[in-house]
């Protein structure tokens, strides 16, 4: 038996999805086989496409294009079961692609002497008990070929109509997206939907997190710091770009000054976007100085502010206040960060010995400063010696003339160190920009030679950059 669309076959299916010569069903030695005859849409048995002849078994589902039917084996005459009523499965045409509209059509009957199927059209059962009121439905055979199509089902699109539909969709971006989506496997569609869902959930989570984040104090992490100690506070405060905690005009920090011996308290910090006499430092209600105005080396500059011993409260609560006197209601930008407090013990010596030690430190500092162009680290050593002289002189109740000389020379050296640090870091950034790792690493090594200890901010900055760029 041959199945096709328009040629002279045993069974003709009037559907555009069926080829002229589509499939072949044959009987050999009491067994039945199915094969595809080179059709366009192929022939399936139980959902598997035929690539060669395959034996059929009772109940196999045969799909020819968009039409599906069930193969039923009928016992030959003389079989011991032949006297019993034969239950024939009804053929169900699935006009699709999506299986819309399924209707009972006919049974495919196999004769004992050959393979001659007939389309058997069932009659409706009687109202009482389901017995047929007239002759058996199996005795009414529809002669000749008959179209196989579900009653009331929508006729599937032909190949030409499908091609025209695809051309129409390709004419717009929306249609191309639809074609791409329809062409994706079901597993890929599920994956795309899952990824889109996760992306949407992530976006919602980020929005909620940002809302909570802003409500808890802007861009800061955790609570806003209000205590200052030996560890630097990387968070910044002030007003404007890159400020962690917005403070229009004032920011206060608390600390406790504790030392078993006589000591000095030095406040270290960095500042920028500040003009002359704009931000005032107030210790326990007493003005102790101004934040220095910006210079060319502001980004690398670390400011030291000595807190007067006579204003400090030993072993008690102290407060340092940064007061921007130009800001209420506040429009001008200013920023302070990397705040820390250093406690420096003062030598317990008689005044004459303190003065002698300070002179020795100042003399050594002067020698290193004069040799600053000879050795890379000499300028840093000059800064250290003058700083020792300054701390020693702070222990004296009455300051000698040397005190002002040391302070002035220390300011000059600090300015030169800041400029040298800015120059070296600019050179490092240039090498990073041009992706020259060798020269960038050499620039950081030069920084560490000129600033050999962590006493200066530039040494710590070089360590941070080396870690950041894995050098």
VENCORPE-V371807 format. One record per pair of residues at least 24 apart in sequence whose C-alpha atoms are under 7 Angstrom apart, sorted by sequence separation. I is the first residue (numbers start at 0). J is the second residue. D is the distance in Angstrom with one decimal. If there is no record, write none. Layout:
<<I,J,D> <I,J,D>>
This chain:
<<0,24,5.1> <16,40,6.9> <31,55,5.5> <40,64,5.5> <67,91,6.6> <68,92,6.1> <117,141,7.0> <219,243,5.4> <360,384,5.1> <361,385,5.3> <385,409,6.0> <0,25,6.1> <67,92,5.2> <218,243,5.5> <219,244,6.3> <227,252,6.0> <360,385,6.1> <66,92,5.4> <67,93,5.6> <225,251,6.9> <226,252,5.1> <227,253,6.3> <228,254,6.8> <271,297,6.2> <66,93,5.4> <217,244,6.9> <225,252,4.9> <226,253,4.9> <227,254,5.8> <360,387,6.3> <361,388,5.8> <382,409,6.4> <65,93,6.7> <66,94,5.9> <225,253,6.3> <226,254,5.9> <360,388,5.1> <65,94,5.7> <65,95,6.0> <358,388,7.0> <382,412,6.1> <440,470,6.0> <65,96,6.8> <269,300,6.4> <357,388,4.3> <382,413,7.0> <269,301,5.1> <268,301,5.8> <269,302,5.9> <267,301,6.7> <268,302,5.4> <283,317,6.1> <357,391,5.8> <73,108,6.7> <76,111,6.8> <267,302,5.6> <268,303,6.9> <283,318,5.3> <357,392,6.3> <71,107,6.8> <73,109,5.8> <75,111,4.5> <267,303,4.7> <282,318,5.9> <283,319,6.5> <70,107,6.7> <72,109,6.6> <266,303,5.6> <267,304,6.5> <282,319,4.6> <420,457,6.0> <265,303,6.4> <266,304,5.0> <281,319,5.7> <282,320,6.4> <353,391,6.2> <354,392,6.7> <265,304,5.6> <266,305,6.3> <281,320,5.0> <353,392,6.9> <265,305,4.5> <280,320,5.7> <281,321,6.7> <264,305,6.2> <265,306,5.8> <280,321,5.1> <264,306,5.5> <279,321,5.9> <280,322,6.4> <278,321,6.3> <279,322,5.1> <278,322,5.4> <279,323,6.3> <361,405,6.9> <263,308,6.6> <278,323,4.3> <279,324,7.0> <345,390,6.9> <346,391,6.9> <350,395,6.3> <17,63,6.6> <277,323,5.8> <278,324,6.1> <345,391,6.5> <17,64,5.2> <102,149,4.9> <277,324,5.9> <16,64,5.1> <101,149,5.8> <102,150,6.1> <277,325,6.1> <16,65,6.1> <100,149,6.4> <345,394,6.1> <100,151,6.9> <100,152,4.7> <99,152,6.7> <94,148,6.8> <92,147,6.7> <94,149,6.5> <92,148,6.0> <93,149,7.0> <256,312,6.8> <257,313,5.9> <92,149,5.7> <256,313,5.3> <257,314,5.0> <94,152,6.7> <256,314,5.4> <255,314,6.1> <256,315,6.6> <95,155,6.4> <255,315,5.6> <272,332,6.2> <273,333,5.6> <94,155,6.9> <255,316,5.1> <272,333,4.9> <254,316,6.2> <255,317,5.8> <271,333,6.3> <272,334,6.4> <254,317,5.3> <271,334,5.5> <253,317,5.7> <254,318,6.3> <270,334,5.6> <271,335,6.8> <253,318,4.5> <270,335,4.4> <252,318,5.6> <253,319,6.5> <269,335,5.7> <270,336,6.5> <251,318,6.7> <252,319,5.4> <268,335,7.0> <269,336,5.4> <251,319,5.8> <252,320,6.4> <268,336,6.0> <269,337,5.9> <251,320,4.3> <268,337,5.2> <250,320,5.8> <251,321,6.3> <268,338,4.3> <379,449,6.6> <249,320,6.9> <250,321,5.3> <267,338,5.7> <268,339,6.5> <379,450,6.1> <249,321,5.6> <250,322,6.8> <267,339,5.3> <376,448,6.1> <249,322,4.6> <266,339,6.1> <267,340,6.1> <375,448,6.4> <376,449,4.3> <248,322,5.8> <249,323,6.1> <266,340,4.7> <375,449,5.1> <376,450,6.5> <248,323,4.6> <265,340,5.9> <266,341,6.3> <248,324,6.9> <264,340,6.8> <265,341,5.1> <264,341,5.7> <265,342,6.3> <248,326,5.3> <264,342,4.6> <247,326,6.4> <248,327,6.1> <263,342,5.6> <264,343,6.3> <247,327,7.0> <262,342,6.4> <263,343,5.0> <248,329,6.6> <262,343,5.3> <263,344,6.2> <247,329,5.2> <262,344,4.0> <263,345,6.7> <261,344,6.0> <262,345,4.8> <260,344,6.7> <261,345,5.5> <26,113,6.7> <26,114,6.1> <25,114,6.6> <242,334,6.5> <239,332,4.9> <238,332,4.9> <239,333,6.6> <238,333,5.3> <237,333,5.2> <238,334,6.4> <237,334,4.7> <236,334,5.7> <237,335,6.5> <235,334,6.5> <236,335,5.6> <235,335,5.5> <236,336,6.7> <235,336,4.2> <234,336,5.9> <233,336,5.9> <234,337,6.9> <232,336,6.7> <233,337,4.6> <232,337,4.8> <231,337,5.1> <232,338,5.1> <231,338,5.2> <232,339,6.5> <231,339,4.6> <230,339,5.8> <229,339,5.4> <228,339,5.5> <229,340,5.1> <227,339,5.9> <228,340,5.1> <229,341,5.9> <227,340,6.5> <0,114,6.5> <0,115,6.8> <300,417,5.5> <299,417,6.4> <296,417,5.7> <299,420,6.7> <296,418,5.6> <299,421,6.0> <296,421,5.5> <11,144,5.5> <13,146,5.3> <10,144,5.2> <11,145,6.5> <12,146,4.9> <13,147,7.0> <9,144,6.9> <11,146,6.5> <12,147,5.7> <16,157,6.5> <15,157,5.3> <301,456,6.3> <299,457,6.8>>
